[in-house]
Amino acid sequence: MEEGVIVDEMKHTHHYRSPWRRGVYSLLFVAAIVTIGTFGMHEVEGLSYLDAFYFISMIATAQGPSVAPVTVAGKLFAALMAYISVGSVVAALGFFFGPFFGQLWHLGVKWLEEETHLSKKHDSR
């Protein structure tokens, strides 16, 4: 096989630009983190699953929990989950919206280059 054919086949096998796939991967990633946090808070703090889910959801969205954990282990777990879950949500949003913002950035740079070129052309007259 020629090198160009391999590259063409590789282009068609990657679907990471698909918004549906990016959305599903992002949602699954955040859901996994929230699930781990929910089960962890249930085990460590003894919260019901609903309360543990609510607690982790508030942490993951950077709103903060409505009540403070009671145990030392619960406080440490909540602090760890705060870093992990907020970072995960931000990363998932970046993964999902990254191509859109990249395209927007590219269009802005292109527009700016055209404006600069027209400005230089107009100033040279």
N, C-alpha and C positions, 0 to 999 in steps of 0.2 A: 504494500500500500504506500502511496505517496504521502508526504508530510502534510500537504494541503488538504487531502481527503480526511486525514485523522483530525485535523483542527476543525474542519467543517462538521464532522460527526460529533465532536465534543461540544460544539456550540448548540447542537440540537438536543443533547442529552441533559443539559442544565436548564432547569426551570425555576431557578431562584428568583427570577425577575417577575414571576407570576404573582400578582397581588393576592390571589386566593391562597396560594401556598404560603406566601409570607405571612398572611393573616393567620392561617391555621398553625404554622410553626410558632408564631408569637403567642397566640392564645394558649397553645399547649405548654409552652415554656412557663408562662405566668401561672397557668392552672397547676402545673406540677409544683411550683414554689409555694403557692397558696395551700395546696393539699398537704405538703410536708409541714408547713407552718401550722395548719389546722390540727393535724394529728399530734404534732409536737406540743402545742399548747394544751390540747386535751390531756395528754399524758403527764406533762410537767406541772400544769396548774390545776388540773382536774376540772376544767371548764367543760360545759356541754359542747357538742360539736358545732352547734349553731353559734354559741358565744365565742368559741375559738375561731370559727370562720370569720365572724364579725371583727374580732380583735385583729386577726392577721390582715384582713381587708383594709382596715383603718391604717395599719402600719404600712402596707404595700402601696397605698395611695398617698402616703406622706401626710396624712391628716392626724396621725397619732391615735393611740387607743383611748377609749373612754374611761377606762380604769387602769390603774397600775397593777402589774403582777404582784402577787403576795410573796412568793418564795424567791429565794436567791437564784435558784436554777431557772425559775420562770423569768426573772429579770434578765439574766444572762442570755437565755434563749430568745427573748423578745428583742434584745439589743442586737444579737446576731441576725435574727430574721429581719430586723429593720434595715440593716446594711444590705443583706442579700436581696430582700424583696423589692426595695426601692430601686436598687441597681438593676434588678431583673426587669422591672416594669419599664425603666428608662431604656434599657438595651432592647427590649421587645418593641417599644415604640420607634426607636431608631432603626431597627431592622425592618419594620413594616413600612415606615414613611421615608426611609433613607433614599430610595430611588426617586421619589417625588421631589424631595428637597434637593437632591443632586441635579435633577433635570431643571428645577427652578433656578438653582445657582448657575447652571450652564446657560440658561436663557438670559439671566441677568448680566453675566459676563459678556455674552455675545452682544447684547444691547449696548452695554457700556463701551465695548470696543468699537461698535458702529458709530456711536455718538462721538467718541473721541476722534475717530477717523474723520467724520464729517466736520467736526470742530476744527481740526488741523487743516483740512482742505479749505474751509471757509476763511481761516486766518491767513492762509498763504496768498490769498487774492489781493 
